[in-house]
Amino acid sequence: MESYGDLVAADDVLLFVNAAITATGQREFHADAGAQRLSLDFLHAYMLGNYRDLYAGVLALDINDHNAALIVRRLLETSAEASVEQRRSEGRLIAGRLALLPPQRVYGLFRALRRAGVNNRRTRALLRDWLAARPDLAFDAVKYRSGLKQALRHAHLAPDDGELGTFLFAPLSRAHYDTPILETWRRAHYEQAAVYELPYTVAEGFAAKHGIPRAVFLERIAPRMTRLEALRLQETAQRRGVAEAVAVDLARMPLTRLAGYVLSLPAAERVERRDELTGALRAAAARVAGVHRGTWGRVTAVLDDSFSSYGSGVKRRRPLAVALACHYLLEALADRYAGLWTSGRREALLAHPVGPTPLGERILDALETAPDRLVIVSDGWDNAPPGLAAEVLRVWRTRLDPERRTSVVHLNPVYDADDFDVRRLAPSVPTAGVRDAEDVPALVEIAQFAEGRTGLAELTAYLDARAERLVAVPERTAAGGAR
């Protein structure tokens, strides 16, 4: 029998996990950026002060990069408050998480630690080991030159390669570099042809320096772009109403990013490319589903495409993109599937933010299909009429299905700063924050803890199991290499 304190701890951890998955400190539809940051900072401080071990353990879950970096920073800032065993455990978790973070995020993290004056031995060791595991420091020196230079200074490290040190601190003092990418960067100051051998973000500055027409530059640099760079460029072009000469390889796109790209297209273009876009979304969903494809039985989803699914200017259509991606993923996971949009829309590909949020009515429609699983993807602002969804779910769970023949879970892509959590629909229904549709299978696991059927011991065991998988990441990354 768990104590009341254990139950409170489990609830606190789950609340923080929801925030760490969804919140990025940016403006949402119902809250500005200041409120988001203030709310999130409080949660981090509360968790670190009361549950340090569990706070560190959250690094092993599928939280977003923003909160992973915040956790790492706060753990390193408070090293003196941790025991020897805690520092050892935290060090392994931090190393595992750093190996998963994008390099620009890690360089930004160490820049923040430098500004904060955090330069303890553990910080220097983690930075040293992370840099040693980087597959190509010369590439980093070109693409992240400022970040790498500051990191080396902060940790009092000198590059093993004297040529690399010269490039970082006096790059134009040499007439030639033996390392190809460094020599390419040097030549790009004088030769336009060398520009197209550099990473896109670096080449863009040289293109401006040489006055290369934008269309010519994009056409020739396209093979050097990463898939996300190409996607961001197209999304920006759609917002500005201009055409960019870069083809997006839909076959390689992650599911949620692909959904965001589809939503950025005008409705007429989506109709024209219906087969291509639908095929790409279903192929991406099938990759995510993997061996679980078709194993979830009868699944019905209630998907929120109300006006609030627009998100905000900095997170444009993000909630709707998550709902669209979940639609195709659940279709792949189900043996039989039905997707019901709050607007009553029939064709998912044409989704756009519109109207109120009649969640209660759509949940009634969904339950009439007698699903094995009901998945609700919504920001939780049930307002047509207010409170109907909670009442429907209460009656369903207490009177019509007390045996829980139908599993119900609410996935919420939006952090509610006022409640320090994602907005919930009903106490009887577990709610989990969702950042990317790719995380849905893991979030369904976490939802079992939110239902109250399991407590702190089971939650801690789950975190420990995920931590064991995480700490093996640096070895795999070092063996395989990644940029």
C-alpha positions in Angstrom: 0.0 0.0 0.0 1.5 3.3 -1.1 1.5 6.3 1.2 -0.3 9.5 0.4 3.1 11.2 -0.2 3.9 8.5 -2.8 0.6 9.2 -4.7 1.3 12.9 -4.6 4.8 12.4 -5.9 3.5 10.2 -8.8 0.9 12.9 -9.7 3.6 15.6 -9.6 5.9 13.7 -11.9 3.2 13.0 -14.4 2.2 16.6 -14.4 5.8 17.6 -15.0 6.1 15.0 -17.8 3.1 16.5 -19.6 4.6 19.9 -19.4 8.1 18.7 -20.5 6.5 17.1 -23.6 4.4 20.0 -24.7 5.7 23.3 -23.3 8.5 25.3 -25.1 8.1 28.7 -23.4 6.5 30.1 -26.6 3.1 31.7 -27.2 0.1 29.4 -27.4 -3.4 30.2 -28.6 -4.7 30.9 -25.0 -1.5 32.1 -23.3 1.4 34.4 -24.1 5.1 33.5 -24.0 5.8 35.3 -20.7 3.1 33.2 -18.9 4.4 30.0 -20.5 8.0 30.6 -19.4 7.0 31.7 -15.9 4.8 28.6 -15.4 7.5 26.2 -16.8 10.3 27.7 -14.7 8.2 27.2 -11.6 7.7 23.5 -12.5 11.4 22.9 -13.1 12.3 24.5 -9.8 9.6 22.6 -7.9 10.6 19.2 -9.3 14.3 19.8 -8.8 13.8 20.9 -5.2 11.4 18.1 -4.2 12.2 15.1 -6.5 15.7 15.4 -7.8 16.1 11.7 -8.7 12.8 11.6 -10.5 13.5 15.0 -12.2 16.7 13.6 -13.6 14.9 10.4 -14.6 12.5 12.4 -16.9 15.5 12.8 -19.2 14.9 9.2 -20.3 11.4 10.0 -21.6 10.3 11.5 -24.9 10.3 15.1 -23.7 11.0 17.9 -26.1 14.6 19.3 -26.6 13.8 22.6 -24.9 13.0 20.9 -21.6 15.7 18.3 -21.8 18.2 21.2 -22.1 16.6 23.0 -19.1 16.8 19.8 -17.0 20.5 19.3 -17.9 21.3 22.9 -17.1 19.6 22.9 -13.7 21.2 19.6 -12.7 24.7 20.9 -13.6 24.0 24.3 -11.9 23.2 22.5 -8.6 25.9 19.8 -8.6 26.9 20.8 -5.1 23.5 19.8 -3.8 23.7 16.2 -5.2 25.2 13.2 -3.4 28.0 11.2 -5.0 25.6 8.5 -6.2 23.2 11.1 -7.6 26.0 12.8 -9.5 27.1 9.5 -11.0 23.5 8.6 -12.0 22.8 12.0 -13.4 26.0 12.0 -15.3 25.0 8.9 -17.2 21.5 10.3 -17.9 22.9 13.6 -19.1 25.5 12.0 -21.4 22.7 9.8 -22.9 20.4 12.8 -23.5 23.2 15.0 -24.9 23.9 12.3 -27.5 20.2 12.6 -28.7 20.0 16.4 -28.8 20.7 18.3 -32.0 24.3 19.7 -31.8 23.1 23.3 -32.1 21.0 22.7 -29.0 24.0 21.3 -27.1 26.3 24.2 -28.1 23.5 26.6 -27.0 23.3 24.8 -23.6 27.0 25.1 -22.9 26.9 28.7 -24.0 24.1 29.3 -21.4 26.2 27.4 -18.7 29.2 29.6 -19.6 27.1 32.8 -19.1 25.8 31.4 -15.8 29.4 30.7 -14.6 28.8 27.0 -14.3 32.2 25.4 -14.9 32.5 22.5 -12.4 34.5 19.4 -13.0 31.4 17.4 -14.0 30.4 20.0 -16.6 33.8 20.0 -18.1 33.9 16.2 -18.2 30.5 15.9 -19.9 31.5 18.5 -22.5 34.9 16.8 -23.2 33.2 13.4 -23.6 30.5 14.8 -25.9 33.0 16.6 -28.1 35.1 13.4 -28.2 32.1 11.5 -29.5 31.3 13.9 -32.3 31.9 12.2 -35.6 33.5 15.2 -37.4 34.7 18.2 -35.4 35.9 19.8 -38.5 32.3 19.9 -39.8 31.2 21.3 -36.4 33.9 23.9 -36.7 32.4 25.1 -40.0 28.7 24.9 -39.2 28.8 25.7 -35.4 32.1 27.6 -35.2 31.1 30.1 -32.5 29.5 27.4 -30.4 32.5 25.0 -30.6 35.0 27.8 -29.9 33.1 28.9 -26.8 32.7 25.3 -25.6 36.5 24.7 -25.9 37.3 27.8 -24.0 34.7 27.1 -21.3 36.1 23.6 -20.7 39.7 24.7 -21.0 40.2 22.2 -23.9 42.6 22.4 -26.8 41.8 20.7 -30.1 43.9 17.6 -30.7 44.4 18.8 -34.3 46.4 22.0 -34.4 44.9 22.9 -37.8 41.4 22.9 -36.2 42.6 25.2 -33.5 44.0 27.6 -36.0 40.7 27.5 -38.0 38.7 28.3 -34.9 40.8 31.2 -33.5 42.6 32.6 -36.6 40.8 31.1 -39.6 42.3 33.3 -42.4 45.8 33.1 -41.1 46.6 30.1 -43.2 47.0 29.9 -47.0 45.8 26.3 -47.1 44.1 23.7 -44.9 44.7 19.9 -45.3 41.2 19.1 -43.9 38.9 19.3 -47.0 35.9 21.1 -45.4 38.2 23.7 -43.8 39.9 24.3 -47.1 36.5 24.6 -48.8 35.4 27.2 -46.3 38.6 29.2 -47.0 38.2 29.0 -50.7 34.5 30.0 -50.5 35.7 33.5 -49.6 37.1 33.8 -53.1 35.5 31.1 -55.3 31.7 30.9 -55.9 32.1 27.2 -56.8 33.3 26.3 -53.3 30.1 27.8 -51.8 28.1 24.8 -53.0 30.3 22.3 -51.2 29.5 23.8 -47.8 26.5 23.1 -45.5 23.4 25.1 -46.5 23.4 27.4 -43.4 27.0 28.3 -44.0 26.7 28.6 -47.8 23.8 31.0 -47.4 26.0 33.7 -45.9 28.7 33.2 -48.6 26.0 33.4 -51.4 24.9 36.8 -50.0 28.5 37.9 -49.9 29.1 37.0 -53.6 25.7 38.4 -54.7 24.5 35.0 -56.1 20.8 35.2 -57.2 18.6 33.4 -54.7 17.0 31.0 -57.3 20.4 30.0 -58.7 21.8 29.4 -55.2 18.9 27.3 -54.0 18.9 25.1 -57.1 22.6 24.3 -56.8 22.7 24.0 -53.0 19.7 21.7 -52.8 21.8 18.4 -52.7 23.6 19.8 -49.6 20.4 20.5 -47.6 19.1 18.3 -44.9 15.5 17.1 -45.2 14.4 19.5 -42.4 16.2 22.4 -44.0 14.4 21.8 -47.2 11.1 21.5 -45.4 11.5 24.7 -43.4 12.4 26.5 -46.6 9.2 25.4 -48.3 7.1 26.2 -45.2 8.6 29.7 -45.1 8.0 30.1 -48.8 4.3 29.1 -48.5 3.8 31.6 -45.7 5.3 34.4 -47.8 3.5 33.4 -50.9 6.7 32.9 -53.0 8.1 29.8 -54.8 11.5 28.4 -53.7 13.4 26.2 -56.1 13.9 23.3 -53.7 12.1 19.9 -54.0 11.0 18.3 -50.7 11.6 14.6 -50.5 8.3 13.5 -48.9 9.4 9.9 -48.6 12.0 10.8 -46.0 10.0 13.2 -43.9 9.1 12.4 -40.2 5.3 12.0 -39.8 4.5 15.1 -37.7 6.8 17.4 -39.8 5.2 16.0 -42.9 1.8 16.8 -41.6 2.9 20.3 -40.8 4.2 20.7 -44.4 0.9 19.4 -45.8 -1.1 21.9 -43.8 1.1 24.8 -45.1 0.0 24.1 -48.6 -3.1 25.9 -50.1 -6.2 23.7 -50.2 -6.2 23.7 -54.0 -2.7 22.3 -54.1 -3.6 19.6 -51.6 -6.5 18.6 -53.8 -4.3 18.5 -56.8 -1.6 16.4 -55.0 -4.1 14.3 -53.0 -2.7 10.9 -54.0 0.9 12.0 -53.5 0.4 13.6 -50.1 -1.9 10.9 -48.7 0.5 8.2 -49.9 3.4 10.0 -48.2 1.5 10.4 -44.9 0.4 6.8 -44.8 3.9 5.6 -45.6 5.4 7.7 -42.8 2.7 6.4 -40.4 3.4 2.8 -41.4 7.1 3.4 -40.6 6.2 4.7 -37.1 3.7 1.9 -36.4 6.3 -0.8 -37.4 5.5 -4.2 -35.9 2.4 -2.8 -34.1 0.7 -2.1 -37.4 -2.9 -3.4 -37.3 -2.7 -4.6 -33.7 -4.7 -2.1 -31.8 -8.1 -3.5 -32.7 -11.1 -1.2 -33.3 -9.9 2.4 -32.9 -11.9 5.6 -33.1 -10.3 9.0 -32.8 -11.9 12.4 -32.0 -9.6 15.0 -33.7 -9.7 18.7 -32.9 -9.6 21.0 -35.9 -11.4 23.9 -34.2 -10.0 27.5 -34.6 -7.7 27.1 -31.5 -5.8 24.3 -33.3 -4.2 27.1 -35.3 -1.8 27.5 -32.3 0.1 30.8 -32.5 2.3 32.9 -34.8 5.4 31.0 -33.5 3.7 27.6 -33.4 1.6 27.9 -36.5 -0.9 25.1 -36.9 1.2 22.9 -34.6 -1.8 21.4 -32.7 -3.6 20.7 -36.0 -0.5 19.1 -37.4 -0.3 16.7 -34.4 -3.9 15.8 -34.9 -3.5 15.1 -38.6 -0.4 13.0 -37.9 -2.2 11.1 -35.2 -5.1 10.4 -37.6 -2.8 8.6 -40.1 -0.8 6.8 -37.3 -3.9 5.5 -35.6 -5.2 4.4 -38.9 -2.0 2.3 -39.3 -2.2 0.9 -35.8 -5.8 0.0 -36.0 -7.5 -3.1 -37.4 -10.6 -1.0 -38.0 -10.4 2.8 -37.8 -12.7 5.8 -37.8 -11.5 9.4 -37.5 -14.0 12.1 -36.4 -13.1 15.8 -36.7 -14.8 18.3 -34.5 -15.7 20.4 -37.6 -17.5 17.4 -39.1 -14.9 17.3 -41.9 -14.8 14.1 -44.0 -11.4 14.5 -45.7 -8.5 14.8 -43.3 -6.1 16.1 -46.0 -8.1 19.3 -46.2 -8.1 20.0 -42.5 -7.8 23.6 -41.4 -8.5 25.5 -38.1 -12.2 26.5 -38.0 -15.1 27.0 -35.7 -15.8 26.0 -32.0 -14.9 22.8 -30.3 -17.9 20.5 -29.9 -15.9 17.7 -28.3 -18.9 16.3 -26.3 -20.9 15.7 -29.5 -18.0 14.0 -31.3 -17.3 11.8 -28.3 -20.9 10.6 -28.4 -20.5 9.8 -32.1 -17.3 8.0 -31.4 -18.7 5.8 -28.6 -21.5 4.7 -30.9 -18.9 3.0 -33.0 -18.1 0.6 -30.1 -14.3 1.0 -30.3 -11.8 -1.0 -28.3 -9.8 2.3 -28.0 -11.1 5.9 -28.1 -8.3 8.4 -28.6 -9.1 12.1 -28.2 -6.5 14.6 -29.7 -7.4 18.1 -28.5 -6.2 21.1 -26.5 -9.1 20.3 -24.2 -11.0 23.6 -24.6 -14.5 22.0 -24.9 -16.9 24.9 -25.5 -19.8 23.9 -27.7 -21.4 23.5 -25.2 -18.9 23.9 -22.4 -18.5 20.8 -20.1 -20.4 18.4 -22.3 -17.4 16.2 -23.0 -16.6 15.8 -19.3 -20.2 14.8 -18.5 -20.3 12.3 -21.4 -17.1 10.7 -20.3 -18.2 10.6 -16.7 -21.5 8.9 -17.5 -19.8 6.5 -19.9 -17.2 5.4 -17.4 -19.3 5.2 -14.3 -22.6 3.8 -15.7 -22.3 2.5 -19.2 -18.8 1.0 -19.2 -17.5 0.5 -15.6 -15.7 -2.6 -16.7 -13.5 -0.4 -19.0 -14.2 -2.5 -22.1 -13.3 0.7 -24.1 -10.0 2.2 -23.3 -10.1 6.0 -23.5 -7.1 8.3 -23.6 -6.8 12.1 -24.2 -3.7 13.3 -25.9 -3.2 17.1 -25.6 -0.5 18.9 -27.7 -0.9 22.3 -25.8 0.5 23.3 -22.4 -1.8 25.2 -20.2 0.3 27.7 -18.2 -2.4 28.6 -15.7 -2.9 25.0 -14.6 0.8 24.0 -14.9 -0.3 21.0 -17.0 -2.1 20.2 -20.2 -5.9 20.8 -19.9 -7.8 17.7 -19.0 -11.3 16.7 -20.1 -12.5 14.5 -17.2 -11.0 13.0 -14.0 -11.9 9.5 -15.1 -9.9 9.8 -18.4 -6.1 9.8 -18.5 -4.6 12.8 -20.2 -1.0 12.8 -21.7 0.8 15.6 -23.3 1.9 14.9 -26.9 4.5 16.8 -28.9 4.8 14.5 -31.9 2.5 11.7 -33.2 5.6 9.5 -33.3 5.5 9.3 -29.5 1.9 8.1 -29.3 2.7 4.4 -28.5 5.0 5.4 -25.6 2.4 8.0 -24.4 -0.3 5.3 -24.2 2.1 3.4 -21.8 2.5 6.6 -19.6 -1.3 7.0 -19.6 -1.7 3.9 -17.5 0.0 5.8 -14.6 -2.3 8.8 -15.1 -5.3 6.5 -14.7 -4.3 5.9 -11.0 -4.1 2.2 -11.4 -0.4 2.3 -10.7 1.6 4.3 -8.2 5.1 5.7 -7.6 6.9 2.3 -7.4 5.7 1.3 -10.8 6.4 4.8 -12.2 9.9 4.7 -10.8 10.5 1.3 -12.3 9.3 2.5 -15.7 11.7 5.5 -15.5 14.5 3.2 -14.5 13.8 0.9 -17.5 13.8 3.9 -19.9 17.0 5.2 -18.3 18.8 1.9 -19.0 17.9 2.4 -22.7 19.1 6.0 -22.6 22.5 5.5 -21.1 23.4 3.1 -23.9 22.9 5.9 -26.5 26.3 7.5 -26.3 28.0 4.2 -27.1 25.7 3.5 -30.1 26.2 7.1 -31.3 29.9 6.9 -31.1 30.0 3.6 -32.9 27.6 4.7 -35.7 28.4 8.4 -36.0 25.9 11.1 -36.7 25.6 14.8 -37.5 
